[in-house]
Amino acid sequence: MHHLLSRAVWDADGVRDDVREYVVEHLHDEAAVLVVDETGDVKKGTRTVGVQRQYTGTAGRIENSQAAVYPVYAGMRGHAAVDRELHIPRSWTCDPDRCRAAGLGEDTAFATKPDLARTMIERFLDAGHHVGWVTGDEVYGGNPKLRTALQERGIGYVLAVACSAEVPTGAGKFRADALAAKVPKRAWQKLSAGRGAKGQRFYDWAVIDLAEPAPGRHQLLIRRNRSTGELAHYRCHSTTPASLATLVRVAGSRWRVEETFQSEKGLAGLDEHQVRRYPSWARWVTLAMPAHAFLAVVRADEHAHRPTPDDLIPLSCNEICRLFIALVVRPVRDAAHRLAWSDWRRRHQARSRTSHYRRQAASQT
């Protein structure tokens, strides 16, 4: 494995491009959304490339860690990462000797996470692929350069912004939370942001038109939690008028990236690399990406071509991984027993899901 990651001759960027083509070909969706986000890996010491003390959502606090940005192609058939870039902090780029020892090029320059996201989105588009929308959290929504770059490429976006973000209106600039406080009760609509692990994710939504001089339609989308009243705000842009339901669908797609990270780490070992140099890191995560993409594509094909009985939940990436290991990687003689055990587990999960949906429906009536 160390030979494969550090000494063997192969092109990690070429494999990355092959993964992108594979994902788009098999999970193609005209309404697909490109979701950008970062994930961190907690590390010890100071020699692992890109490591420093910084906040990471993986630990939920400031830790010694490295962070990488990924765009996830999310459509109706499934979702998978199509690119990767490691975030190299200023503490590294201002120390050429440290960068050289970690396998980084001498021309390595500091780039923010939105800069890395913009680079990968442009790489995706320059490869001849099309996507109508991009979404991400406040790190990306608060970056004017990223928003401008998307507008110039004619790409719509629904990007989260802080409550303190100032947005332009016909009466001047206002904070996002100040505008949200002025929304009348009749303007709020109950819509689902998509199905989650516990059923439909219903929120109250409202949208306000903005007076942005740039071409296209600019809006502020506001989400309100129906239980706590907590608000979230999104800057939106579209080349043609988009309905509230469309903006809500795009905003709800952002959870796909969390599902992708969870699957890539739990099933494909994305965060299990024990390497220090950048070339080895790039090769490891590039190999984890097609492993997860394979599971996502098999899941999509199974759902499309093999109807699921009512008393079973559809095959998940986790279940496909278990069956693949039991029947292909480590074949066993009692394959029928393995398949029967898989059916029992899915049937039990289907009963649990049905019971939860009934309780959820009863609580909302």
Salt bridges, closest charged atoms under 4 A:
ASP13 OD1 - ARG16 NH1 3.53
ASP13 OD1 - ARG84 NH2 3.11
ASP17 OD1 - ARG16 NH2 3.05
ASP17 OD1 - ARG20 NH1 3.22
GLU21 OE2 - ARG20 NE 3.54
GLU21 OE2 - HIS129 NE2 2.89
GLU30 OE2 - HIS28 NE2 3.08
ASP41 OD1 - LYS265 NZ 3.88
ASP41 OD2 - HIS273 NE2 3.08
GLU63 OE2 - ARG61 NE 2.71
ASP83 OD1 - ARG16 NE 3.85
ASP83 OD2 - ARG123 NE 2.92
GLU85 OE2 - ARG123 NH2 2.87
ASP97 OD1 - ARG100 NH1 2.82
GLU106 OE2 - ARG100 NE 3.79
ASP115 OD1 - ARG118 NH1 3.13
ASP126 OD1 - ARG153 NH2 3.07
ASP177 OD2 - ARG175 NH2 2.77
ASP204 OD2 - ARG224 NH2 3.15
ASP204 OD1 - ARG226 NH1 2.57
ASP209 OD1 - ARG217 NH2 3.48
GLU212 OE1 - ARG235 NH2 3.07
GLU259 OE1 - HIS79 NE2 3.08
GLU264 OE2 - HIS292 ND1 3.87
ASP301 OD1 - ARG77 NH2 2.83
GLU302 OE2 - ARG306 NE 3.19
ASP311 OD2 - ARG347 NE 2.89
GLU319 OE1 - ARG322 NH2 2.76
GLU319 OE2 - ARG345 NH2 2.77
ASP343 OD1 - ARG346 NH1 3.72
